[in-house]
């Protein structure tokens, strides 16, 4: 329905896809969904990153000096922990 143009392209190039064996036909059918999922992830990440600093600065009893503290002692260990876990 939404991906009629992509489906038509896949049907047209099906022989080329099976000859090169770079991707299977099923993987190529999932490609638009993966691209959509990646773009939604990037959108959410950008929104959260941009609003994080604003919410911290405008919180009661905090000021701009807390941003480097949070980035070094909270954000960095969490990012390292996530990378080690994955």
Buried (B, 14 or more C-beta within 10 A) or exposed (E): EEEEEEEEEBEEEEEEBEEEEEEEEEEBBEEEEEEEEEEEEEEEEEEEEEEBBEEBEEEEEEEEEBBEEBEEEEEEEEEEEEEEEE
